[in-house]
Amino acid sequence: MEHAKIVVVGAGPAGIATAVEAKVAGIGPVVILEKRPHPCDTIVSLYHEGKRVDPVYRKMKVEPLGVLSFDTESREEFLERMNKVIKEYDLDVRYKEDVQKIVREGDNLKVISGSGLEIEAPVVVVAIGVFGKPVKPSYKIPSKLKGKVLFSLPKEPPQGKKVLVVGGGDTAAETACYLADCGNDVYLSYRRPEFFRLNDVNRKNIEEYAKAGKVNLMMATDITGLDQDDDKVLVHFKDGSDVAYDYVFYCLGGMTPAVFLEGCGVEMDGKKPKLDDNFYYESNVPGLFLAGDLVALKGSIMAAFNSGKRVVEGILKKYGDKVRDC
């Protein structure tokens, strides 16, 4: 088990600013986990070459509060700036680490990624964007199946139902085991003949559940489409078979920020997370802070930078004795 003082989830402007402010404040080690192979994925993915990156957003100028700021520059100049910041402050950024969950482990929070990486820290800052969404299959899902075909676990999971889980990653394995514990008849469909990217814990669990008959593994199976069958979901498999299920859960990767936060225990007020009243962006989960578009003016890079500053101020005020580098 690796240990850090702060784990930052997301290497966008807010995540990088949080790590920089923490370093300047003498907090360390700080680890940033980023699911993409590069920082600032929103700029990389949504800004065309040469597009202007402006600190003034929708005619609203946001004055810098912390270390990071910038003037109007091109997409390429901004990305170069952020890479220089990472190098200058010697930030520990781990790329291709898709964080799946954050759970309480004694006095610390444990961050678990899809690769099996686990890091404990007294404080975690979630600085993901607002554009996340679950990966959907290539075939169309009929709208009449709404409520029967799901991409995340609902607050009240089904019980005593025939359920199909689709996917072969950690989320699929965890979902299948959880639904089995809820008393469901669970089937897991995976297109490969064997699992190849499960962490050791999930591999052991799914194998034990399968051996005990609690999860029925359907390896090397492909789904070609879905239809309605009365109040059930009729699943068409590539081998020509059709099987009806009460629910189908797709675990193909990706999730909305709200689903991710709820899975970490964060209480929501509609679509927005509930936060403290001191403008330091701590959630109801002690030690779990939010930054960037989740809490600040959405789309404003300067507001994202500033949220990192405010978060670190809050961390020092409430958890200074736990995070300062001794």
C-alpha positions as CSV (number, residue, x, y, z in Angstrom):
1,M,0.0,0.0,0.0
2,E,1.4,3.3,-1.1
3,H,1.0,6.4,1.2
4,A,0.7,10.1,0.4
5,K,-0.4,13.2,2.2
6,I,-2.7,14.3,-0.6
7,V,-4.0,12.3,-3.6
8,V,-5.4,14.5,-6.4
9,V,-7.7,12.9,-8.9
10,G,-7.4,14.6,-12.3
11,A,-4.5,16.4,-13.9
12,G,-6.5,19.3,-15.4
13,P,-5.9,22.9,-14.4
14,A,-7.6,22.5,-11.0
15,G,-5.7,19.3,-10.2
16,I,-2.4,20.8,-11.2
17,A,-3.1,24.0,-9.3
18,T,-4.0,22.0,-6.2
19,A,-0.7,20.1,-6.3
20,V,1.3,23.2,-6.9
21,E,-0.3,25.1,-4.0
22,A,0.3,22.0,-1.8
23,K,4.0,21.9,-2.7
24,V,4.4,25.6,-2.1
25,A,2.7,25.1,1.3
26,G,5.2,22.4,2.2
27,I,2.8,19.5,1.9
28,G,4.2,16.2,0.5
29,P,4.2,13.7,-0.9
30,V,1.3,14.7,-3.3
31,V,0.3,12.3,-6.0
32,I,-1.9,13.1,-9.0
33,L,-3.7,10.3,-10.8
34,E,-4.9,11.0,-14.3
35,K,-6.7,8.6,-16.5
36,R,-5.5,10.0,-19.8
37,P,-1.9,9.8,-21.1
38,H,-1.5,13.6,-20.8
39,P,-2.5,16.5,-18.6
40,C,-5.4,18.9,-19.4
41,D,-7.4,16.5,-21.5
42,T,-10.3,18.9,-21.9
43,I,-8.0,21.4,-23.7
44,V,-6.3,18.6,-25.7
45,S,-9.6,17.0,-26.8
46,L,-12.0,19.9,-27.2
47,Y,-9.8,22.8,-28.3
48,H,-8.8,22.8,-32.0
49,E,-5.2,23.6,-33.0
50,G,-4.5,27.3,-32.5
51,K,-7.7,28.0,-30.5
52,R,-7.3,30.8,-28.1
53,V,-7.3,30.0,-24.4
54,D,-8.5,33.1,-22.5
55,P,-8.5,33.9,-18.7
56,V,-11.6,35.9,-19.3
57,Y,-14.5,33.5,-19.6
58,R,-17.9,34.7,-20.9
59,K,-16.9,38.3,-20.4
60,M,-16.2,37.5,-16.7
61,K,-12.7,38.2,-15.5
62,V,-11.5,36.1,-12.6
63,E,-8.5,37.5,-10.7
64,P,-5.8,35.0,-9.7
65,L,-5.7,34.0,-6.0
66,G,-2.8,31.6,-6.0
67,V,0.5,30.7,-7.7
68,L,-0.9,29.9,-11.2
69,S,-2.2,32.4,-13.7
70,F,-1.9,33.1,-17.4
71,D,-2.6,35.6,-20.1
72,T,-4.4,34.9,-23.4
73,E,-2.5,32.4,-25.4
74,S,-3.0,29.6,-27.9
75,R,-4.0,26.0,-27.1
76,E,-0.4,24.9,-27.8
77,E,1.2,27.6,-25.7
78,F,-1.2,26.8,-22.8
79,L,-0.4,23.1,-22.9
80,E,3.3,23.8,-23.0
81,R,2.9,26.1,-20.0
82,M,1.2,23.4,-18.0
83,N,3.8,20.8,-18.9
84,K,6.5,23.3,-17.7
85,V,4.6,23.8,-14.4
86,I,4.5,20.0,-13.9
87,K,8.3,19.9,-14.5
88,E,9.2,23.0,-12.6
89,Y,7.3,21.9,-9.4
90,D,8.4,18.3,-9.9
91,L,4.8,17.1,-9.7
92,D,4.2,13.3,-9.3
93,V,1.6,12.7,-12.0
94,R,0.7,9.1,-12.7
95,Y,-0.9,8.8,-16.2
96,K,-3.3,6.1,-17.4
97,E,-4.6,5.6,-13.8
98,D,-8.4,5.6,-14.0
99,V,-9.6,6.0,-10.4
100,Q,-12.6,3.7,-9.7
101,K,-13.4,4.5,-6.1
102,I,-12.4,6.2,-2.9
103,V,-13.2,4.5,0.4
104,R,-12.6,5.1,4.0
105,E,-9.7,3.0,5.5
106,G,-9.4,3.9,9.2
107,D,-8.3,7.5,9.5
108,N,-7.3,7.7,5.8
109,L,-9.0,7.6,2.5
110,K,-8.0,4.8,0.1
111,V,-7.9,5.6,-3.6
112,I,-8.2,2.6,-6.0
113,S,-7.5,2.8,-9.7
114,G,-8.5,0.3,-12.4
115,S,-4.9,-0.9,-12.7
116,G,-5.0,-2.1,-9.1
117,L,-3.0,0.9,-7.8
118,E,-4.0,1.7,-4.2
119,I,-2.9,4.8,-2.3
120,E,-3.8,5.9,1.2
121,A,-3.9,9.5,2.3
122,P,-5.6,11.6,4.9
123,V,-6.9,14.0,2.2
124,V,-8.1,13.4,-1.4
125,V,-9.0,16.1,-3.8
126,V,-11.3,15.2,-6.7
127,A,-10.6,17.6,-9.6
128,I,-12.3,15.8,-12.5
129,G,-14.1,17.6,-15.3
130,V,-17.9,17.6,-15.9
131,F,-17.7,15.9,-19.3
132,G,-17.4,12.3,-18.1
133,K,-19.9,9.8,-19.4
134,P,-20.3,6.1,-19.4
135,V,-19.1,4.1,-22.4
136,K,-22.1,2.7,-24.3
137,P,-22.3,-0.3,-26.7
138,S,-22.2,0.3,-30.5
139,Y,-25.8,-1.0,-30.9
140,K,-28.8,1.2,-30.1
141,I,-30.6,0.7,-26.8
142,P,-34.4,1.1,-27.2
143,S,-35.7,4.0,-25.2
144,K,-38.6,1.8,-23.9
145,L,-35.9,-0.1,-21.9
146,K,-35.1,3.0,-19.7
147,G,-34.8,1.9,-16.1
148,K,-34.1,-1.7,-17.1
149,V,-30.7,-1.0,-18.8
150,L,-28.3,0.8,-16.5
151,F,-24.8,2.1,-16.6
152,S,-24.2,2.4,-12.8
153,L,-25.7,1.0,-9.6
154,P,-28.8,2.8,-8.5
155,K,-29.2,3.9,-4.9
156,E,-31.6,1.0,-4.3
157,P,-30.2,-2.0,-6.1
158,P,-32.5,-4.8,-7.4
159,Q,-33.1,-7.8,-5.3
160,G,-34.2,-11.3,-6.3
161,K,-33.9,-10.6,-10.0
162,K,-32.2,-12.1,-13.0
163,V,-29.4,-9.7,-13.8
164,L,-26.9,-9.5,-16.6
165,V,-23.6,-7.6,-16.1
166,V,-21.7,-6.7,-19.3
167,G,-18.0,-6.1,-19.2
168,G,-14.7,-7.6,-18.1
169,G,-13.0,-4.9,-16.0
170,D,-12.9,-4.2,-12.3
171,T,-16.2,-2.3,-12.2
172,A,-17.9,-5.2,-13.9
173,A,-16.5,-7.8,-11.5
174,E,-17.3,-5.6,-8.4
175,T,-20.9,-4.9,-9.7
176,A,-21.5,-8.6,-10.3
177,C,-20.4,-9.6,-6.9
178,Y,-22.3,-6.8,-5.2
179,L,-25.5,-7.7,-7.1
180,A,-25.0,-11.3,-6.1
181,D,-24.8,-10.3,-2.5
182,C,-28.1,-8.5,-2.9
183,G,-29.7,-11.9,-3.6
184,N,-29.9,-11.6,-7.4
185,D,-29.3,-14.4,-10.0
186,V,-26.3,-12.8,-11.7
187,Y,-24.7,-13.5,-15.1
188,L,-21.6,-11.8,-16.3
189,S,-21.0,-11.5,-20.1
190,Y,-17.5,-10.8,-21.3
191,R,-16.3,-10.9,-25.0
192,R,-12.9,-12.4,-24.2
193,P,-12.3,-16.0,-23.2
194,E,-10.6,-14.9,-19.9
195,F,-10.1,-11.9,-17.8
196,F,-6.9,-10.0,-18.4
197,R,-7.2,-6.6,-16.7
198,L,-8.6,-7.3,-13.3
199,N,-6.7,-6.4,-10.2
200,D,-5.8,-9.4,-7.9
201,V,-8.5,-8.7,-5.4
202,N,-11.3,-8.6,-8.0
203,R,-10.0,-11.6,-9.9
204,K,-10.0,-13.6,-6.7
205,N,-13.5,-12.5,-5.7
206,I,-15.1,-13.1,-9.1
207,E,-13.5,-16.6,-9.3
208,E,-14.7,-17.5,-5.8
209,Y,-18.2,-16.2,-6.6
210,A,-18.3,-18.2,-9.8
211,K,-17.1,-21.3,-8.1
212,A,-19.8,-20.9,-5.4
213,G,-22.4,-20.5,-8.1
214,K,-23.2,-17.0,-7.0
215,V,-22.1,-15.5,-10.4
216,N,-22.6,-17.3,-13.7
217,L,-19.6,-16.4,-16.0
218,M,-20.4,-16.2,-19.7
219,M,-17.0,-15.8,-21.2
220,A,-16.3,-15.2,-25.0
221,T,-19.9,-14.0,-25.5
222,D,-20.9,-11.1,-27.7
223,I,-24.1,-9.1,-27.6
224,T,-25.6,-7.9,-30.9
225,G,-28.6,-6.0,-29.6
226,L,-31.5,-5.6,-27.1
227,D,-35.3,-5.7,-27.3
228,Q,-38.2,-5.4,-24.9
229,D,-39.9,-8.7,-23.9
230,D,-42.9,-7.7,-21.8
231,D,-41.3,-6.2,-18.6
232,K,-37.9,-7.8,-19.3
233,V,-34.8,-7.1,-21.5
234,L,-34.3,-9.5,-24.3
235,V,-30.6,-9.8,-25.0
236,H,-29.5,-11.1,-28.5
237,F,-26.2,-12.9,-28.5
238,K,-23.9,-13.3,-31.4
239,D,-24.3,-17.1,-31.3
240,G,-28.0,-16.7,-32.1
241,S,-29.4,-17.2,-28.6
242,D,-31.9,-14.8,-27.0
243,V,-32.1,-14.6,-23.2
244,A,-34.5,-12.4,-21.1
245,Y,-33.2,-10.6,-18.0
246,D,-34.9,-8.3,-15.5
247,Y,-32.0,-5.9,-15.6
248,V,-28.8,-5.3,-17.7
249,F,-25.9,-3.4,-16.3
250,Y,-23.2,-2.2,-18.7
251,C,-19.8,-1.7,-17.1
252,L,-17.7,-0.8,-20.2
253,G,-15.8,2.1,-18.6
254,G,-16.4,5.7,-17.9
255,M,-19.0,7.3,-15.6
256,T,-20.6,10.7,-15.0
257,P,-19.0,12.8,-12.3
258,A,-22.2,12.6,-10.2
259,V,-22.2,8.8,-10.3
260,F,-18.5,8.7,-9.3
261,L,-19.0,11.1,-6.4
262,E,-22.1,9.3,-5.1
263,G,-20.0,6.0,-5.3
264,C,-17.5,7.7,-3.0
265,G,-20.2,8.6,-0.5
266,V,-20.6,12.3,-1.5
267,E,-24.1,13.6,-0.8
268,M,-25.7,15.4,-3.7
269,D,-28.2,18.2,-3.8
270,G,-29.8,17.5,-7.2
271,K,-26.9,17.3,-9.6
272,K,-24.6,19.4,-7.4
273,P,-22.5,18.0,-4.5
274,K,-23.2,19.2,-1.0
275,L,-20.2,21.2,0.3
276,D,-19.1,22.9,3.5
277,D,-20.1,26.4,4.3
278,N,-16.6,27.9,4.4
279,F,-15.9,28.0,0.7
280,Y,-13.1,25.4,1.0
281,Y,-15.0,22.8,-1.0
282,E,-14.9,19.9,1.4
283,S,-17.6,17.4,0.9
284,N,-19.6,15.6,3.6
285,V,-16.9,12.9,3.5
286,P,-14.2,14.1,5.9
287,G,-11.0,14.8,4.1
288,L,-12.6,14.6,0.6
289,F,-12.4,17.9,-1.2
290,L,-13.6,18.9,-4.7
291,A,-12.0,21.3,-7.1
292,G,-12.4,22.7,-10.6
293,D,-15.6,22.6,-12.6
294,L,-17.3,20.5,-9.9
295,V,-17.4,23.6,-7.6
296,A,-16.2,26.7,-9.5
297,L,-17.3,28.7,-12.5
298,K,-17.6,26.0,-15.1
299,G,-15.3,26.5,-18.1
300,S,-13.1,29.1,-16.4
301,I,-9.5,28.0,-16.2
302,M,-8.7,30.9,-13.8
303,A,-11.6,29.8,-11.5
304,A,-10.2,26.2,-11.6
305,F,-6.7,27.5,-10.6
306,N,-8.3,29.5,-7.8
307,S,-10.3,26.5,-6.5
308,G,-7.0,24.7,-6.0
309,K,-5.8,27.5,-3.9
310,R,-8.9,27.6,-1.8
311,V,-8.9,23.8,-1.3
312,V,-5.3,23.8,0.0
313,E,-6.2,26.7,2.4
314,G,-9.0,24.5,3.7
315,I,-6.8,21.5,4.0
316,L,-4.2,23.4,6.0
317,K,-6.8,24.9,8.2
318,K,-8.5,21.6,9.1
319,Y,-5.9,18.9,8.4
320,G,-2.6,20.8,8.6
321,D,-1.2,18.5,11.3
322,K,-1.9,15.5,9.1
323,V,-0.5,16.7,5.8
324,R,2.5,18.9,6.5
325,D,5.8,17.2,5.5
326,C,7.7,16.4,8.7
